[in-house]
Amino acid sequence: MAIPKQTVVEKARDDKSKREREDARKRKLERSLERGLEDSFPASDPVNVTQPAPTRRDNGTRRK
């Protein structure tokens, strides 16, 4: 009989942490959208939430 790699408790903990990471990602995206809306108000152009691909000039720096 093989030993299970994950117990039910460990799987539930992993699922919870995955949900928490996804929720944090969604909150960050929502904050970025809100900030963009506030910074561009009043304006006629819609807010672009996505970031362009990094260029050679960026040299590996991360964007907010």
A tleap script that builds the chain and sets N, CA, C and O, in Angstrom:
source leaprc.protein.ff14SB
mol = sequence {
  NMET ALA ILE PRO LYS GLN THR VAL VAL GLU
  LYS ALA ARG ASP ASP LYS SER LYS ARG GLU
  ARG GLU ASP ALA ARG LYS ARG LYS LEU GLU
  ARG SER LEU GLU ARG GLY LEU GLU ASP SER
  PHE PRO ALA SER ASP PRO VAL ASN VAL THR
  GLN PRO ALA PRO THR ARG ARG ASP ASN GLY
  THR ARG ARG CLYS
}
set mol.1.N position { 0.848 -1.179 0.000 }
set mol.1.CA position { 0.000 0.000 0.000 }
set mol.1.C position { 0.891 1.239 0.000 }
set mol.1.O position { 1.810 1.353 0.811 }
set mol.2.N position { 0.619 2.142 -0.894 }
set mol.2.CA position { 1.419 3.356 -1.042 }
set mol.2.C position { 0.982 4.413 -0.036 }
set mol.2.O position { -0.183 4.479 0.357 }
set mol.3.N position { 1.926 5.222 0.363 }
set mol.3.CA position { 1.638 6.328 1.282 }
set mol.3.C position { 1.198 7.523 0.441 }
set mol.3.O position { 1.879 7.891 -0.515 }
set mol.4.N position { 0.061 8.131 0.791 }
set mol.4.CA position { -0.390 9.283 0.004 }
set mol.4.C position { 0.593 10.448 0.122 }
set mol.4.O position { 1.167 10.688 1.184 }
set mol.5.N position { 0.771 11.149 -0.963 }
set mol.5.CA position { 1.710 12.268 -0.965 }
set mol.5.C position { 1.191 13.451 -0.176 }
set mol.5.O position { 1.973 14.191 0.423 }
set mol.6.N position { -0.102 13.636 -0.169 }
set mol.6.CA position { -0.704 14.740 0.575 }
set mol.6.C position { -1.868 14.212 1.394 }
set mol.6.O position { -2.657 13.389 0.928 }
set mol.7.N position { -1.958 14.692 2.597 }
set mol.7.CA position { -3.124 14.351 3.402 }
set mol.7.C position { -4.248 15.308 3.046 }
set mol.7.O position { -4.026 16.314 2.372 }
set mol.8.N position { -5.426 15.003 3.489 }
set mol.8.CA position { -6.579 15.865 3.226 }
set mol.8.C position { -6.353 17.244 3.827 }
set mol.8.O position { -6.708 18.258 3.225 }
set mol.9.N position { -5.762 17.279 5.018 }
set mol.9.CA position { -5.512 18.563 5.688 }
set mol.9.C position { -4.499 19.391 4.903 }
set mol.9.O position { -4.688 20.595 4.727 }
set mol.10.N position { -3.426 18.758 4.429 }
set mol.10.CA position { -2.425 19.480 3.648 }
set mol.10.C position { -3.018 19.995 2.349 }
set mol.10.O position { -2.723 21.118 1.939 }
set mol.11.N position { -3.850 19.193 1.693 }
set mol.11.CA position { -4.492 19.621 0.446 }
set mol.11.C position { -5.406 20.815 0.703 }
set mol.11.O position { -5.420 21.762 -0.083 }
set mol.12.N position { -6.174 20.779 1.804 }
set mol.12.CA position { -7.058 21.896 2.134 }
set mol.12.C position { -6.242 23.154 2.416 }
set mol.12.O position { -6.627 24.254 2.020 }
set mol.13.N position { -5.096 22.983 3.112 }
set mol.13.CA position { -4.230 24.121 3.413 }
set mol.13.C position { -3.665 24.705 2.120 }
set mol.13.O position { -3.616 25.924 1.958 }
set mol.14.N position { -3.236 23.835 1.195 }
set mol.14.CA position { -2.707 24.297 -0.088 }
set mol.14.C position { -3.786 25.013 -0.898 }
set mol.14.O position { -3.514 26.037 -1.525 }
set mol.15.N position { -5.006 24.480 -0.889 }
set mol.15.CA position { -6.111 25.119 -1.601 }
set mol.15.C position { -6.409 26.492 -1.013 }
set mol.15.O position { -6.689 27.445 -1.740 }
set mol.16.N position { -6.345 26.583 0.327 }
set mol.16.CA position { -6.613 27.863 0.991 }
set mol.16.C position { -5.540 28.884 0.627 }
set mol.16.O position { -5.854 30.035 0.324 }
set mol.17.N position { -4.273 28.465 0.657 }
set mol.17.CA position { -3.198 29.404 0.327 }
set mol.17.C position { -3.280 29.809 -1.150 }
set mol.17.O position { -2.963 30.946 -1.499 }
set mol.18.N position { -3.701 28.889 -2.009 }
set mol.18.CA position { -3.870 29.223 -3.421 }
set mol.18.C position { -4.983 30.255 -3.593 }
set mol.18.O position { -4.840 31.199 -4.370 }
set mol.19.N position { -6.082 30.077 -2.877 }
set mol.19.CA position { -7.181 31.051 -2.934 }
set mol.19.C position { -6.728 32.396 -2.401 }
set mol.19.O position { -7.072 33.434 -2.968 }
set mol.20.N position { -5.955 32.396 -1.308 }
set mol.20.CA position { -5.465 33.647 -0.738 }
set mol.20.C position { -4.546 34.379 -1.712 }
set mol.20.O position { -4.624 35.601 -1.838 }
set mol.21.N position { -3.671 33.636 -2.404 }
set mol.21.CA position { -2.790 34.255 -3.398 }
set mol.21.C position { -3.601 34.838 -4.548 }
set mol.21.O position { -3.313 35.936 -5.025 }
set mol.22.N position { -4.608 34.107 -4.989 }
set mol.22.CA position { -5.464 34.588 -6.076 }
set mol.22.C position { -6.242 35.831 -5.639 }
set mol.22.O position { -6.379 36.779 -6.412 }
set mol.23.N position { -6.749 35.829 -4.411 }
set mol.23.CA position { -7.459 37.004 -3.887 }
set mol.23.C position { -6.527 38.210 -3.796 }
set mol.23.O position { -6.920 39.329 -4.127 }
set mol.24.N position { -5.290 37.982 -3.346 }
set mol.24.CA position { -4.317 39.076 -3.246 }
set mol.24.C position { -4.000 39.628 -4.630 }
set mol.24.O position { -3.874 40.841 -4.797 }
set mol.25.N position { -3.871 38.751 -5.624 }
set mol.25.CA position { -3.608 39.191 -6.993 }
set mol.25.C position { -4.766 40.032 -7.526 }
set mol.25.O position { -4.555 41.046 -8.192 }
set mol.26.N position { -5.985 39.600 -7.227 }
set mol.26.CA position { -7.165 40.350 -7.677 }
set mol.26.C position { -7.250 41.712 -6.994 }
set mol.26.O position { -7.595 42.707 -7.631 }
set mol.27.N position { -6.932 41.757 -5.686 }
set mol.27.CA position { -6.952 43.042 -4.970 }
set mol.27.C position { -5.913 43.994 -5.547 }
set mol.27.O position { -6.180 45.186 -5.700 }
set mol.28.N position { -4.728 43.474 -5.868 }
set mol.28.CA position { -3.669 44.309 -6.438 }
set mol.28.C position { -4.096 44.857 -7.793 }
set mol.28.O position { -3.868 46.030 -8.092 }
set mol.29.N position { -4.709 44.017 -8.606 }
set mol.29.CA position { -5.191 44.460 -9.906 }
set mol.29.C position { -6.278 45.515 -9.752 }
set mol.29.O position { -6.307 46.495 -10.497 }
set mol.30.N position { -7.174 45.315 -8.786 }
set mol.30.CA position { -8.244 46.280 -8.535 }
set mol.30.C position { -7.671 47.621 -8.073 }
set mol.30.O position { -8.141 48.676 -8.499 }
set mol.31.N position { -6.647 47.583 -7.192 }
set mol.31.CA position { -6.005 48.827 -6.738 }
set mol.31.C position { -5.346 49.554 -7.903 }
set mol.31.O position { -5.419 50.779 -8.002 }
set mol.32.N position { -4.699 48.789 -8.788 }
set mol.32.CA position { -4.054 49.400 -9.954 }
set mol.32.C position { -5.081 50.071 -10.850 }
set mol.32.O position { -4.850 51.170 -11.353 }
set mol.33.N position { -6.196 49.422 -11.046 }
set mol.33.CA position { -7.256 49.994 -11.869 }
set mol.33.C position { -7.814 51.261 -11.223 }
set mol.33.O position { -8.013 52.269 -11.900 }
set mol.34.N position { -8.066 51.209 -9.914 }
set mol.34.CA position { -8.577 52.387 -9.202 }
set mol.34.C position { -7.594 53.543 -9.288 }
set mol.34.O position { -7.993 54.680 -9.541 }
set mol.35.N position { -6.308 53.262 -9.081 }
set mol.35.CA position { -5.288 54.304 -9.142 }
set mol.35.C position { -5.251 54.915 -10.542 }
set mol.35.O position { -5.141 56.132 -10.691 }
set mol.36.N position { -5.343 54.072 -11.557 }
set mol.36.CA position { -5.344 54.567 -12.928 }
set mol.36.C position { -6.554 55.432 -13.218 }
set mol.36.O position { -6.454 56.450 -13.901 }
set mol.37.N position { -7.694 55.021 -12.695 }
set mol.37.CA position { -8.904 55.815 -12.898 }
set mol.37.C position { -8.800 57.164 -12.199 }
set mol.37.O position { -9.188 58.188 -12.762 }
set mol.38.N position { -8.281 57.170 -10.983 }
set mol.38.CA position { -8.138 58.423 -10.242 }
set mol.38.C position { -7.126 59.346 -10.905 }
set mol.38.O position { -7.340 60.555 -10.991 }
set mol.39.N position { -6.020 58.771 -11.373 }
set mol.39.CA position { -4.969 59.581 -11.992 }
set mol.39.C position { -5.382 60.150 -13.342 }
set mol.39.O position { -4.861 61.180 -13.768 }
set mol.40.N position { -6.311 59.489 -14.014 }
set mol.40.CA position { -6.685 59.939 -15.351 }
set mol.40.C position { -7.994 60.730 -15.370 }
set mol.40.O position { -8.436 61.160 -16.436 }
set mol.41.N position { -8.613 60.924 -14.220 }
set mol.41.CA position { -9.901 61.616 -14.197 }
set mol.41.C position { -9.690 63.117 -14.244 }
set mol.41.O position { -8.759 63.569 -13.577 }
set mol.42.N position { -10.405 63.897 -14.916 }
set mol.42.CA position { -11.306 63.560 -16.017 }
set mol.42.C position { -10.504 63.418 -17.304 }
set mol.42.O position { -9.637 64.239 -17.604 }
set mol.43.N position { -10.794 62.403 -18.030 }
set mol.43.CA position { -10.108 62.157 -19.300 }
set mol.43.C position { -11.016 61.363 -20.221 }
set mol.43.O position { -11.989 60.749 -19.784 }
set mol.44.N position { -10.688 61.387 -21.469 }
set mol.44.CA position { -11.519 60.673 -22.431 }
set mol.44.C position { -10.950 59.306 -22.782 }
set mol.44.O position { -11.666 58.470 -23.334 }
set mol.45.N position { -9.675 59.058 -22.475 }
set mol.45.CA position { -9.062 57.775 -22.813 }
set mol.45.C position { -9.318 56.753 -21.716 }
set mol.45.O position { -9.244 57.085 -20.532 }
set mol.46.N position { -9.617 55.518 -22.091 }
set mol.46.CA position { -9.816 54.477 -21.080 }
set mol.46.C position { -8.491 54.095 -20.428 }
set mol.46.O position { -7.421 54.295 -21.003 }
set mol.47.N position { -8.577 53.552 -19.240 }
set mol.47.CA position { -7.399 53.130 -18.487 }
set mol.47.C position { -6.894 51.807 -19.039 }
set mol.47.O position { -7.693 50.917 -19.331 }
set mol.48.N position { -5.585 51.662 -19.186 }
set mol.48.CA position { -4.975 50.424 -19.622 }
set mol.48.C position { -4.326 49.772 -18.405 }
set mol.48.O position { -3.339 50.281 -17.874 }
set mol.49.N position { -4.881 48.649 -17.968 }
set mol.49.CA position { -4.380 47.980 -16.769 }
set mol.49.C position { -3.158 47.130 -17.074 }
set mol.49.O position { -2.313 46.947 -16.198 }
set mol.50.N position { -3.038 46.611 -18.276 }
set mol.50.CA position { -1.912 45.754 -18.608 }
set mol.50.C position { -0.657 46.582 -18.819 }
set mol.50.O position { -0.722 47.753 -19.194 }
set mol.51.N position { 0.478 45.963 -18.572 }
set mol.51.CA position { 1.763 46.619 -18.739 }
set mol.51.C position { 2.399 46.145 -20.039 }
set mol.51.O position { 2.250 44.978 -20.403 }
set mol.52.N position { 3.100 47.020 -20.743 }
set mol.52.CA position { 3.798 46.589 -21.958 }
set mol.52.C position { 4.958 45.656 -21.593 }
set mol.52.O position { 5.437 45.649 -20.459 }
set mol.53.N position { 5.387 44.886 -22.561 }
set mol.53.CA position { 6.509 43.965 -22.330 }
set mol.53.C position { 7.759 44.773 -22.002 }
set mol.53.O position { 7.940 45.868 -22.534 }
set mol.54.N position { 8.632 44.247 -21.126 }
set mol.54.CA position { 9.855 44.974 -20.780 }
set mol.54.C position { 10.778 45.109 -21.998 }
set mol.54.O position { 10.804 44.249 -22.879 }
set mol.55.N position { 11.509 46.181 -22.020 }
set mol.55.CA position { 12.463 46.413 -23.106 }
set mol.55.C position { 13.872 46.181 -22.591 }
set mol.55.O position { 14.080 45.952 -21.400 }
set mol.56.N position { 14.824 46.242 -23.486 }
set mol.56.CA position { 16.223 46.087 -23.060 }
set mol.56.C position { 16.629 47.205 -22.109 }
set mol.56.O position { 17.451 47.001 -21.216 }
set mol.57.N position { 16.061 48.362 -22.298 }
set mol.57.CA position { 16.377 49.514 -21.464 }
set mol.57.C position { 15.923 49.279 -20.014 }
set mol.57.O position { 16.551 49.773 -19.078 }
set mol.58.N position { 14.830 48.526 -19.835 }
set mol.58.CA position { 14.324 48.266 -18.480 }
set mol.58.C position { 15.333 47.489 -17.638 }
set mol.58.O position { 15.349 47.626 -16.415 }
set mol.59.N position { 16.160 46.691 -18.266 }
set mol.59.CA position { 17.232 45.969 -17.588 }
set mol.59.C position { 16.733 45.131 -16.406 }
set mol.59.O position { 17.397 45.063 -15.371 }
set mol.60.N position { 15.589 44.507 -16.555 }
set mol.60.CA position { 15.101 43.611 -15.521 }
set mol.60.C position { 14.432 44.292 -14.340 }
set mol.60.O position { 14.126 43.621 -13.354 }
set mol.61.N position { 14.194 45.588 -14.396 }
set mol.61.CA position { 13.509 46.245 -13.297 }
set mol.61.C position { 12.031 45.896 -13.342 }
set mol.61.O position { 11.444 45.781 -14.418 }
set mol.62.N position { 11.442 45.730 -12.186 }
set mol.62.CA position { 10.018 45.374 -12.104 }
set mol.62.C position { 9.182 46.631 -12.023 }
set mol.62.O position { 9.573 47.627 -11.414 }
set mol.63.N position { 8.026 46.561 -12.651 }
set mol.63.CA position { 7.095 47.675 -12.600 }
set mol.63.C position { 6.099 47.425 -11.499 }
set mol.63.O position { 5.848 46.281 -11.120 }
set mol.64.N position { 5.532 48.497 -10.988 }
set mol.64.CA position { 4.531 48.389 -9.927 }
set mol.64.C position { 3.217 47.913 -10.478 }
set mol.64.O position { 2.252 47.761 -9.729 }
savepdb mol mol.pdb
quit
